[in-house]
Amino acid sequence: MKVIDGGITTANGFSAAGIYCGIKKKRKDLALIFSSKNANMAGTFTINNVKAAPVLWNEKLIKEDGEGQAIIINSGVANACTGHEGIENNKNMATMVANALAIDVNKVYVASTGVIGKQLPMDVIGNGIKDIVPKLASDIGSGVDAAEAIMTTDTFKKEIAVEIFIKGAKVKIGSISKGSGMIHPNMATMLAFITTDCNISKDLLKEALKESVQDSYNMISVDGDTSTNDMVLIMANGMADNAIIDTKDDDYYKFLDALNYINIHLAKSVAADGEGATKLLEVNVEGAKDKQQAASLAKSVVGSSLVKTAVHGEDANWGRIICAMGYADTIFNPDEVKVYFETARGNIKIVENGMGTGYSEEEATEILGDKYIKLNIFLQEGREKATAWGCDLSYDYVKINADYRT
Amino acid sequence: MKVIDGGITTANGFSAAGIYCGIKKKRKDLALIFSSKNANMAGTFTINNVKAAPVLWNEKLIKEDGEGQAIIINSGVANACTGHEGIENNKNMATMVANALAIDVNKVYVASTGVIGKQLPMDVIGNGIKDIVPKLASDIGSGVDAAEAIMTTDTFKKEIAVEIFIKGAKVKIGSISKGSGMIHPNMATMLAFITTDCNISKDLLKEALKESVQDSYNMISVDGDTSTNDMVLIMANGMADNAIIDTKDDDYYKFLDALNYINIHLAKSVAADGEGATKLLEVNVEGAKDKQQAASLAKSVVGSSLVKTAVHGEDANWGRIICAMGYADTIFNPDEVKVYFETARGNIKIVENGMGTGYSEEEATEILGDKYIKLNIFLQEGREKATAWGCDLSYDYVKINADYRT
């Protein structure tokens, strides 16, 4: 696997565009992704009981035939809690894109992110769709435009592309995503779009995405709030002309590894760019008796407000880590736990047998001064492991979320 | 029921003391509660998988015979994650109290709050126990001393007493509690102690406490972290000489109502005194199909970081409320939801049928300017309801928890 320049337009047959159409005040707010050939589609969606109109739309399309050619994405307005009018607006948005591209409306997927409870400005979006379709292009710059147009309070764009060889053919996968900040942050919506020219069956595409999201986007936590609009969509148009992946052979796992690499890379970017974040926090749990135990403990630690504030303060407050493990929805033996803090500045054991090691506070604080902090937890109960990512909890998190309309 | 002056020493036969013995740097750090007559005991304890030594000790005593005469409480050190030595220290602490009071060690309950992972300074505590026993007294001031000695970063002491008439006898109930702040905050430990002279069977005492804690302490959230040391203990010594409550008659419910009043009052105090809190947040969910649905939705909203920061910013950001309801572990119909903001400054409907009402932002902000904010949510699915309490998330929360050792 090789990381290559590019993003959402890198795989064969994909083009994209990103423009400012007037939903937001100044910045780009409309993105379009297009596959010249009908693609297999898979998606994972928010588990929030309140689902935005585009989430319901996409879930239905994937259930019906799981194919598609376009994804239209707006930022600025989430089209959530918008009732029947929101459902109609979403459908009209898809219809306008379908007409402009001369494709079936059931091949057009939709994503929205932004303020909850506001209706989409359909006249502005209608004009935007007319403007964006002629701009579709497959160069790197057009992918960058799309990556920027889906941003809200993200402080940097998030994109990546890789290539792998599958059954002798060169296969490319590209992706853009956005994280947990918004200009008008009603909430932290996470969106990710992946394009690939890999020839893979619908069933295995679905399974690979599900498994990969489980180990990447589902293992990050910024503030514990699950949005109404979260989604990850993948399009596979088969234009790499590799022999189809339709069984779980080595090539399937090669594809899955590449997908994992992309999703983990972008999920970490989303965590590192959490609202007000100054540090990326990685929690590794090893020696677990099963995957579920490891994942549950890692997520509980990375989501603890007390751990996040301690990390912000560069304070080796290991009691909070053990405590957060204790209220995870799993059982473990605290008397066997080891904890290390690891950064580019060093590695220090702070807990052994569930108790403090008498480590040097000065050394621990020095190590925690880095921007990328790993908490490595060893259970000694088995051989499974899991990793979760998050960020510190800073003054700026409160500022961004308390003051957004003042 | 009548609220009366006093606290933990108000009921007949109870005395208390609170002193500085040297565990903390300056402030009172050791409290003792004593019943002159053997009392029925009930307790509820943290559900954290990692339980501090005193939690394990008390759980065992209550399981064995459920009686007691004394509770010794230290602040400054939590005696959690302290291994075998911590278990031994806890037992020695109980033994020293038992010897000084000339009672059986199995009648002495223990509570600790403070830094995790440090051993108790047993010499200091031993001297403290010698000093505190002669100070036991049943005046109001001694109860205040005990209320102060269990505080950590609490900004005010928490105590209350009430009297009721049960089967012709005057029955008193008093209580002290501490909340979610610590000078060295390894975590937010919640402790509450209740004394009553009511004559009530062990079984019904246990049931009343369990039910009452469910509607009070279990319905507050400061930062979502569940401590290793949380506990609520009640002592009932029967010295009011009322005919025993041993069936669920009207007098049982009268006692339960009084207990609820006390526990809800103190739980709200704990929420209002959350670390860095500037506002008390009350979330009422009505019209639920069952109690579990109402409680789950109320707790999800009160615990949402995005709701808490919006309340801090006095921002009527109702989308975050609907979103937090959506990720609660229950199902509801968002299209039927109504939401009101209510304070002493007014009452405003901001959501109807799951959508914004077109309310005045100025009016909403004015209403949210108050210190005690109620979010009243109506589901229109049934007749059950629940209330949860919390606080806003402020810059100071981050400051207190990030910087505590610098």
Interface residues (C-beta under 8 A of the other chain):
Chain A: I47 N48 N49 V50 K51 A78 A80 C81 T82 G83 V115 I116 G117 K118 P185 N186 M187 A188 D223 G224 D225 T226 S227 T228 G303 S304 S305 L306 T309 A310 H312 G313 D315 N317 W318 G319 R320 I322 C323 A324 M325 G326 Y327 A328 T330 I331 F332 P334 D335 N353 G354 M355 G356 E361 L393 S394 Y395 Y397 V398 K399 N401 A402 D403 Y404 R405 T406
Chain B: I47 N48 N49 V50 K51 A78 A80 C81 T82 G83 V115 I116 G117 K118 P185 N186 M187 A188 D223 G224 D225 T226 S227 T228 S304 S305 L306 T309 A310 H312 G313 D315 N317 W318 G319 R320 I322 C323 A324 M325 G326 Y327 A328 I331 F332 P334 D335 V351 N353 G354 M355 G356 E361 L393 S394 Y395 Y397 V398 K399 N401 A402 D403 Y404 R405 T406
